Structures are given as structure tokens and as C-alpha cells.
Amino acid sequence: MNVINSWEEVPLFDSEEAEASFWAENRPSLRLMEAAVAGPTESVESVTITLRIDPRMLAKIKRLARSRYLNYQSMIKQWLSERLERELRER
């Protein structure tokens, strides 16, 4: 079985059958999989900030995140990222 060390080594597939055939003979490296799970927002260049939020609002955010099976901090970062992209597009 071949080990894939970079996502650039994965071709674009014409069909699900072609993709299944590729993955039957190849597997991603552990390092590559760990990087994929962490995601681009979890990079080493993250900065910790302090943000004061009303406790009732935070409780609602946590409930909503839990219902979506997400970490509430990750969900807040996702919301901020989406809003930033929208604001930049509207300029």
C-alpha cells in the first residue's frame, strides 16, 4: 500500500469508482491525517484573545454548538470567518 504524504499527490477523480480504486491502493500518512483533522483554522499562528460575552448569550451559543456536535469556540470562529468573508465581498 502506498502512503500519501501530500494532498497534491491525490488526483482529481472522474468517478466514485476511480476514487475507490485509488484509495484501495493508497492511504494518507498519519501526519497528513492529523493536519486534516486540526484544520486550517487550528494553525500554529493562532492568537489567544479575551472576549467578554453575556453569560446568557454564551449559554445559548453552547447549547446551539452542542446540538450541532461542535465545540462552541470553533463554531464562533466559523461564524466570524463567514461574516468576515461576507463583509469583504460586499466592499
C-alpha positions as CSV (number, residue, x, y, z in Angstrom):
1,M,0.0,0.0,0.0
2,N,1.4,3.4,-1.0
3,V,1.5,6.2,1.6
4,I,0.4,9.7,0.5
5,N,2.4,12.4,2.2
6,S,0.8,15.4,0.5
7,W,-2.7,16.2,-0.7
8,E,-1.2,17.2,-4.1
9,E,-0.5,13.5,-4.7
10,V,-4.2,12.9,-4.7
11,P,-5.6,13.2,-8.3
12,L,-8.9,14.7,-9.3
13,F,-11.3,11.8,-9.9
14,D,-13.7,11.4,-12.8
15,S,-16.0,9.0,-10.9
16,E,-16.5,7.4,-7.5
17,E,-15.2,4.1,-8.9
18,A,-11.9,5.8,-9.8
19,E,-11.7,7.3,-6.3
20,A,-12.5,4.0,-4.7
21,S,-9.8,2.3,-6.8
22,F,-7.2,4.9,-5.8
23,W,-8.0,4.6,-2.1
24,A,-7.9,0.8,-2.2
25,E,-4.2,1.1,-3.1
26,N,-3.2,4.3,-1.2
27,R,-3.6,5.7,2.2
28,P,-2.7,9.1,3.7
29,S,0.1,9.4,6.2
30,L,-0.6,9.9,9.8
31,R,0.9,13.4,9.7
32,L,-1.4,14.3,6.8
33,M,-4.5,12.9,8.6
34,E,-3.7,14.8,11.8
35,A,-3.3,18.0,9.9
36,A,-6.6,17.5,8.2
37,V,-8.4,16.9,11.5
38,A,-6.9,20.0,13.0
39,G,-8.0,22.1,10.0
40,P,-6.6,25.3,8.7
41,T,-8.1,27.4,11.5
42,E,-6.2,25.5,14.1
43,S,-2.8,26.6,12.8
44,V,0.3,27.4,14.9
45,E,-0.3,31.1,14.1
46,S,-3.4,31.3,16.2
47,V,-3.6,34.1,18.7
48,T,-5.4,33.8,22.0
49,I,-7.8,36.7,22.8
50,T,-10.1,37.5,25.7
51,L,-13.7,38.3,24.7
52,R,-16.4,39.3,27.3
53,I,-19.8,37.8,26.4
54,D,-23.1,38.0,28.4
55,P,-23.4,34.7,30.3
56,R,-26.9,34.1,28.9
57,M,-25.7,34.6,25.3
58,L,-22.8,32.2,25.9
59,A,-25.1,29.6,27.3
60,K,-27.3,29.8,24.2
61,I,-24.2,29.6,22.0
62,K,-23.0,26.5,23.9
63,R,-26.4,24.8,23.5
64,L,-26.5,25.6,19.8
65,A,-23.0,24.3,19.3
66,R,-23.8,21.1,21.3
67,S,-26.9,20.5,19.2
68,R,-24.6,20.6,16.1
69,Y,-21.9,18.4,17.7
70,L,-19.4,21.3,17.6
71,N,-17.1,22.9,20.1
72,Y,-18.6,26.3,20.8
73,Q,-15.3,28.1,20.3
74,S,-14.9,26.5,16.9
75,M,-18.4,27.5,16.0
76,I,-17.8,31.1,17.0
77,K,-14.6,31.1,14.9
78,Q,-16.6,29.7,12.0
79,W,-19.2,32.4,12.3
80,L,-16.6,35.1,12.5
81,S,-14.8,33.7,9.4
82,E,-18.1,33.6,7.4
83,R,-19.0,37.1,8.4
84,L,-15.6,38.4,7.5
85,E,-15.7,36.9,4.1
86,R,-19.2,38.3,3.5
87,E,-18.1,41.8,4.6
88,L,-15.1,41.7,2.3
89,R,-17.2,40.5,-0.6
90,E,-19.6,43.4,-0.1
91,R,-16.9,46.1,-0.2
